Amino acid sequence: MGSSKSKPRKGHQNPQHLPKVGTPQNLEWRHEGERKDAFGVFGGKWTAIIIAVLVVAAAIGLIFITA
């Protein structure tokens, strides 16, 4: 326990509170976290789109090369 003369805690400049469970903001927060986990450092919607386009282009290129 602290003494009666202890200093109060300092607040943060930009505190971020988690959204309430079940709200659309909570679902978006969860999906964003899952995307970051799936793509690691490169997490994000645009990175997922770019990777998908590259995979499709590589598959199409492979089909044309072997045909």
Backbone hydrogen bonds in HBPLUS format (Angstrom, degrees):
<---DONOR---> <-ACCEPTOR-->    atom                        ^
c    i                          cat <-CA-CA->   ^        H-A-AA   ^      H-
h    n   atom  resd res      DA  || num        DHA   H-A  angle D-A-AA Bond
n    s   type  num  typ     dist DA aas  dist angle  dist       angle   num
A0006-SER N   A0003-SER O   3.18 MM   3  5.42 166.4  2.20 113.5 114.1     1
A0023-THR N   A0020-LYS O   3.38 MM   3  6.02 164.3  2.41 134.3 134.9     2
A0026-ASN N   A0023-THR O   2.96 MM   3  5.13 122.6  2.30 101.1 115.8     3
A0027-LEU N   A0023-THR O   3.09 MM   4  6.52 155.2  2.16 154.1 160.9     4
A0028-GLU N   A0024-PRO O   3.00 MM   4  6.24 162.3  2.03 150.6 155.1     5
A0029-TRP N   A0025-GLN O   2.94 MM   4  6.08 154.4  2.00 142.4 149.9     6
A0030-ARG N   A0026-ASN O   2.94 MM   4  6.18 154.7  2.01 147.8 154.2     7
A0031-HIS N   A0027-LEU O   2.93 MM   4  6.18 163.7  1.95 152.2 156.4     8
A0032-GLU N   A0028-GLU O   2.90 MM   4  6.04 158.2  1.95 148.4 154.6     9
A0033-GLY N   A0029-TRP O   3.09 MM   4  6.29 154.0  2.16 141.3 148.0    10
A0034-GLU N   A0030-ARG O   2.95 MM   4  6.26 151.3  2.04 148.1 156.3    11
A0035-ARG N   A0031-HIS O   2.92 MM   4  6.18 154.4  1.99 149.7 156.3    12
A0036-LYS N   A0032-GLU O   3.00 MM   4  6.26 156.3  2.06 146.9 153.3    13
A0037-ASP N   A0033-GLY O   2.98 MM   4  6.21 150.7  2.07 142.6 150.6    14
A0038-ALA N   A0034-GLU O   2.93 MM   4  6.13 152.8  2.01 145.2 152.6    15
A0039-PHE N   A0035-ARG O   2.99 MM   4  6.14 157.5  2.04 152.0 156.8    16
A0040-GLY N   A0036-LYS O   2.85 MM   4  5.44 111.2  2.33 136.4 148.0    17
A0042-PHE N   A0039-PHE O   3.16 MM   3  5.51 130.6  2.41 144.5 135.7    18
A0043-GLY N   A0040-GLY O   3.24 MM   3  5.48 144.5  2.38 118.0 116.3    19
A0048-ALA N   A0044-GLY O   3.24 MM   4  6.48 155.6  2.31 143.1 149.1    20
A0049-ILE N   A0045-LYS O   3.07 MM   4  6.39 154.0  2.14 148.9 156.0    21
A0050-ILE N   A0046-TRP O   2.96 MM   4  6.15 163.1  1.99 149.7 153.9    22
A0051-ILE N   A0047-THR O   2.95 MM   4  6.13 163.0  1.98 150.6 155.1    23
A0052-ALA N   A0048-ALA O   3.02 MM   4  6.16 156.9  2.08 143.8 150.1    24
A0053-VAL N   A0049-ILE O   2.98 MM   4  6.22 159.2  2.02 151.7 156.9    25
A0054-LEU N   A0050-ILE O   2.99 MM   4  6.22 160.7  2.03 150.7 155.8    26
A0055-VAL N   A0051-ILE O   2.99 MM   4  6.19 154.7  2.06 148.4 155.0    27
A0056-VAL N   A0052-ALA O   3.03 MM   4  6.26 163.3  2.06 150.6 154.8    28
A0057-ALA N   A0053-VAL O   2.91 MM   4  6.08 163.3  1.93 151.4 156.4    29
A0058-ALA N   A0054-LEU O   2.93 MM   4  6.05 153.9  2.00 143.5 150.6    30
A0059-ALA N   A0055-VAL O   2.97 MM   4  6.21 154.0  2.04 146.7 153.7    31
A0060-ILE N   A0056-VAL O   2.97 MM   4  6.21 162.5  2.00 154.7 158.8    32
A0061-GLY N   A0057-ALA O   2.90 MM   4  6.05 159.6  1.95 146.6 152.8    33
A0062-LEU N   A0058-ALA O   2.91 MM   4  6.07 151.9  1.99 143.8 151.3    34
A0063-ILE N   A0059-ALA O   3.04 MM   4  6.29 151.9  2.12 144.9 152.2    35
A0064-PHE N   A0060-ILE O   3.07 MM   4  6.38 158.7  2.11 151.3 156.2    36
A0065-ILE N   A0061-GLY O   2.98 MM   4  6.16 151.9  2.06 147.0 154.7    37
A0066-THR N   A0062-LEU O   3.11 MM   4  6.21 160.9  2.14 148.6 152.7    38
A0067-ALA N   A0063-ILE O   3.13 MM   4  6.08 127.0  2.42 138.6 151.0    39
